[in-house]
Structure formats: structure tokens, C-alpha cells
Amino acid sequence: MQITRKIKGTEVQNLLTKFYYKENRLCFQILLHLGLDETIPFQEFSDYSSYKKVYSNLLDQKNSNALIEIKEKSRQISFSSVI
């Protein structure tokens, strides 16, 4: 299940990029750094031009204080009771 979260562009302190190899292919992941304790994965790419286009759009949204929609996976917490 995915949850959509909306944040203002000014809440994003930094746009970060994680570079890594997956099956011998260079990949790019955009991370949104919101503060001391919160960095959110935004999107992953294996194509540089797609990555660069989304990164530029995010930078424009950040600078213009536009709303940014982030799709996050829900986190399930299970509690087990001891009898």
C-alpha cells in the first residue's frame, strides 16, 4: 500500500543523489533531505536523462515553494501479545 504525502518546496533542505550499481548498470536515486532526522527516498532511475529531468523539476518546485507529492510505502507495525 502506498501513501501520498504532500510537502512544501521550502521544507526540502537539500536534494541528494545516491549513485549505485545494480546488475552492472549505473542507477540514480533522488533523496529529499527534510531535516536532521528525515531523508525520504523519492524516485530511482537507470536512465540519466530521466533522472536529470525529474531532478531539475524537483529543484524548480523547491525554489518556488510548490507542493511536492511523495509516494511512500506504508510501514506496518505488528504487535504480538504474550500470554
N, C-alpha and C positions, 0 to 999 in steps of 0.2 A: 504494500500500500504506500502511495506517495502523498505527501502533504505539500501544499504550495504555501510558501512563506513570502511575504512582501516586505522589502526593506527600502528605506530611502537611500539614495545615492550617497548622501553625506555620512551615512552610518558606516560605509566602507572606508576603512583607513588605508588599505593597500590592496592592489590586485597582485596576486602571486602566481607564478607558473612553476609547476613541477614537471621536470623533464625525466623520462624514464624509457627503458626499452621493454617492449612486450613482444615476445616471439621474434626477436631480432629486428623489430621495427620501432623507430623513434616515436614516442607518444607525448602528448602535452595535456596537462590538466590545469585548469584555471581554478584557483582558490581565492575566496573572498575573506580577507582578514578584517574582522569587525571590532576587535579589541584585544585586550590582554589574554582572555581565555577562550576566544571564539574565532576559529577559522573554518569556513564552510567550503566543502568541495562544490564547485559549480558545474563544470562540464569537462569531459575528456575528449581528446581528438587524436587521430592518427594522421590527419592531413593538415599541414602547416597553414595553408591558405584559409581553411575553415576556422582554425584556431585564431589566426590573426584578425579575421573579420569579426568574430564574436568578442575577442579581447578589445578591439577598438570600439565596438558598440557599448561594451560594459564601461569602458573608460569615459565615453561621452555621457552615459547615464549617471555615472558617479559625479562627474564635474557639473552636470546640470541639475543634480538632486532629483532625478527622475526615479520612479519606483522600479525596483528590480525584483522580478519573480524568481524564486529559487525553489526547485522541486527537491524535497528531501525525502528520504526513505523513513518510514515511521520506525521508531525503536520500540520493540516490545520488551516489557519487563515482566518477568514471571516470578511469582512468589510461591514458595512451597511451605505449607504449614507442617509443623512437626507435632505429632500427637503422642 
